[in-house]
Amino acid sequence: MRRAGRTDANQTAVVAALRLLGCSVAITSGAGGGLPDIIVGFRGVNLLIELKDGDKVPSAKKLTPAEQHFVDNWKGHPVKIIETPAEAVNYVLAVTR
């Protein structure tokens, strides 16, 4: 049986910032299989975001093998790795102009 995935410390803040912007946010961090942590919908665009805690050392922010496999093989819009709420908001606004 698969253990529940760890939730990054910044997930709550990132999700709150995106929802304040008006995004739909589905939290998928517990789904496993390398699926990114959140799916964001805004202005008719769906984005997959993998969250990494910006306060951690670089080695602790490395993608797991399952995450890397997912990122490398996803045929839709590229998965974006995000560390902060501001980075998430800026990314969503830039992609959905």
Buried (B, 14 or more C-beta within 10 A) or exposed (E): EEEEBEBBEBBEBBBEBBEEBEBEBEBBBEBEEBBBBBBBBBEEEEBBBBBBBEEBEEEEBEBEEEBEEBBEEBEEEEBBBBBBBEBBBEBBEEBBE
